[in-house]
C-alpha cells in the first residue's frame, strides 16, 4: 500500500453517488474539510454497522463545515439499495468503473480482493491530506478520533 503524504495534495476525483449525481472532491475546496471513508462492501457486516453509526452521528459531522464521503467499489445501483435499506443520508460514492481507480490513487485498493481496504483520510479546506488511518478489515473505525481530526482540519 502506497501511503499518501500528510500535508500533500489529495488526489482529486469525480465519482457518482447513490442517486447518480457527480460529486467532485475539489468542489469542497475553500469551504469544507472532507472525511473520505473507504469501505470494502455495501451490505457487509462491519461496513453496515459503520455506515449506520455515521448516519446516527451525522449531525456531529455537519456542525463544523465538514462533509463525509463514503467510497466503495460497489456499483451505483447497489449503493442506492444499500442507502435505502439502511437510511443512509450522506453520499455513498461508487468507484466501480474504471474499477478502483480512485481507491488506487489513494493507495487503498486491495488488488487480490478487488475492493478498498478499510481506510480513512481527512482532507482540509485547501485540499491537503491532514490525517489518515488504515484499519484491518474486521475492525471498525474510531469515529471519535475521526471527528477530532476533522475538527482540527477546519
N, C-alpha and C positions, 0 to 999 in steps of 0.2 A: 504494500500500500504506500503510495507516494503522498506524503503529508503536505498540505498547503502551508505556506509560510505565514505565521502570525504577523500581522502588520502589512502583509502583501495584499494585492487586489484579489477580490473574489471573482472567479470566472463568471462572466455574465451569461445569461441564458434566457430563452423564452420557451415555456412549456405550457401545455393545455391543462386546465383544471377539470374537476369532475363535471362541470357544466359546458365544457368545450370552449371556454374563454382562454385567450392567451394571457399569461402572466409573465412579465419580464422583470428580472431581478433589478436591473438598473433603474426601473421606474420608481423605485423607493429611494433612490439616492437623493440626499439633501432633505429628506423628510422623515424617514423611519429606519430604525435598526431592524434587521430581519433574522429570525431563527430559521435555519434550514435544517429540517428534521428528516433525515434519510431513514427509511424503514424498509425491511425486507419484503413484506407482502400484506396486502389487504386481506382481511378476514382471518389472519393467523392469530394465535392466542396472545402472545406478548404484544404484538402490534395493535390489536384491537383494544387491549387494556390501556396501552399508552395513548392512543388517539382519544379514547373515552376520557382519560384523565386530563388531556389538553383541553378537550371540549368543556369539561367541568370547571376548568380554571382559566378559560379563555378571557374572562374579564380582567384577570391579573396581567395577562399578556398585552391587552389592548389599552391599559390605563396609562402607559408611558411611551406612546409613539413607537410601537413596535408591530411587527407582523410575523405570523407563523406560517411557513410554507412547508408542508409535508410532502416528501418526494419518494415515489417508488417506481418500479418498472412495470407496474400493472397498467393495462390499457384503460383509457378514459371511461369506458362503459363499466368496467369493474369498479373503478373508483366512485362512480355515480351510485352504483348499487351499494357499495360499502358506506358511503356518506349517508344515503337514505336509510339504510338499515340501522346505523349507529347514531344518527342525528348529528353528524359532524358538519359544523357550520363554519369551517375555515378551509382555505384552499388545499386540496389534495392534487398534487401535480403528477402527471404521467410522463415518465422518461422511457416510454415504451419504444418509440422509434425516432431516430435510429437508436436501437436498444442500448440503454445505459450510457448514452453519450455524455449527458450532464453528470451523472453519477461517476463516470470515469474521470471527467475533468476535475472532480473533487477528490479523486483518489480513493473512492469507497465502493467501487464496483467489484463484486466477487465474481471473477471470471468462471470459476467452476460451477457456481450455483446460478449464475445469470441474474443476480439481484443485488441490491445495495446491502452493504453492511449497516448495522445499527449505529449511525454516526450523526453528530450534530455540529453545526457551525453557527457562530454568531457573526453577522456582517454588520458593521456600523453604518451610520448615515453617509459616510464618504465612500462606501463600497469596499471597505477593507476588512479582511478577516481579523477578528478580535479574539476568538476563542474557538476551540474545538474539543470534542471528546468522542471516543470510539468505544462503544460498549460491546462486549461479547453478545452474540445473537440471542441467547436465552435471558439476558439481563436487561431489564428496563432502564430507562433514563432517570436521572435525578432532576426532576422538574424544578425543585427549589434552587439548585445550582444553575440551571439554565436561566431561570428568571433573574437571579443575581447577576449573571454575566450579561444578559440583555440590558438590565438597568445600567450597568457600568458602560455599555456601548452607546447609550443615548447621549 
